[in-house]
Structure formats: structure tokens, C-alpha cells
Amino acid sequence: MLASWNQNVSSNRKMRGDEGDIIKAHAIKEDRDRANAEAKAEALAAKSKKGMNYTVNELYRRILKVEKLSDRVHGFGGNTNGNLLDDLKSLNQF
């Protein structure tokens, strides 16, 4: 059992090379992981910045839409002075 384990370890060591290659491979993997993490962080920052601009534009469009609807509703009630509380009081008097 110990002989088969030793043989398996020896064959694996031959396959991957000597100990120096393991250290080099680990360093390369760390560099690659670090580069991937930086790329993801940059992509996330760009996406959030883009989303922020989109949100500002979207809010501006919504404000314009609400103002347009407000103008339509303002003229809908007939002779209104623009004060909502007065309009509600006048409706409650009927």
C-alpha cells in the first residue's frame, strides 16, 4: 500500500515537474487571479457609472412626463386656481 502511494506520488511529480515549477505556477495563478479581480472591479465601476448617468437621464424624462401630465390635469377641472386643498373643499361642499 505504501509502495503504490509512493509510486503515485512519483508519477505525479514527474508529470508536473520539479518543485520550482509549482512555485512558478502558483505565482502565475496569483497574477492571473489579481488581473481578473482588477478587470471585474473596473467593469463594475464602469457599469455603476453608466447606471448613474442612465438614472439621472431617466429621472429627467420622468419629471418632464409628470410636468406634462400635470398641465393636462390642471386644465381638466375647469376653473381651478391651482390649489388642491381649495378644490377638495369645493368638492366636499356638494
SULNOR-V936747 format. One record per backbone hydrogen bond with DSSP energy under -1.0 kcal/mol. NH is the residue of the N-H (numbers start at 1). CO is the residue of the C=O. E is the energy in kcal/mol with one decimal. If there is no record, write none. Layout:
# SULNOR-V936747
<<NH/CO/E> <NH/CO/E>>
This chain:
# SULNOR-V936747
<<5/1/-1.9> <6/2/-2.3> <7/3/-2.2> <8/4/-2.2> <9/5/-2.5> <10/6/-2.4> <11/7/-2.4> <12/8/-2.2> <13/9/-2.4> <14/10/-2.1> <15/11/-1.9> <16/12/-2.1> <17/13/-1.4> <23/19/-1.5> <24/20/-2.2> <25/21/-2.8> <26/22/-2.5> <27/23/-2.3> <28/24/-2.6> <29/25/-2.3> <30/26/-2.3> <31/27/-2.3> <32/28/-2.4> <33/29/-2.6> <34/30/-2.5> <35/31/-2.4> <36/32/-2.3> <37/33/-2.4> <38/34/-2.3> <39/35/-2.3> <40/36/-2.4> <41/37/-2.3> <42/38/-2.4> <43/39/-2.4> <44/40/-2.5> <45/41/-2.4> <46/42/-2.5> <47/43/-2.4> <48/44/-2.6> <49/45/-2.3> <50/46/-2.5> <51/47/-2.7> <52/48/-2.0> <53/49/-2.1> <54/50/-2.4> <55/51/-2.4> <56/52/-2.2> <57/53/-2.4> <58/54/-2.9> <59/55/-2.7> <60/56/-2.2> <61/57/-2.4> <62/58/-2.3> <63/59/-2.5> <64/60/-2.3> <65/61/-2.2> <66/62/-2.6> <67/63/-2.5> <68/64/-2.1> <69/65/-2.5> <70/66/-2.6> <71/67/-2.0> <72/68/-1.7> <73/69/-2.6> <74/70/-2.4> <75/71/-1.4> <80/78/-1.4> <87/83/-1.9> <88/84/-2.3> <89/85/-2.4> <90/86/-2.3> <91/87/-1.7> <92/88/-2.0>>
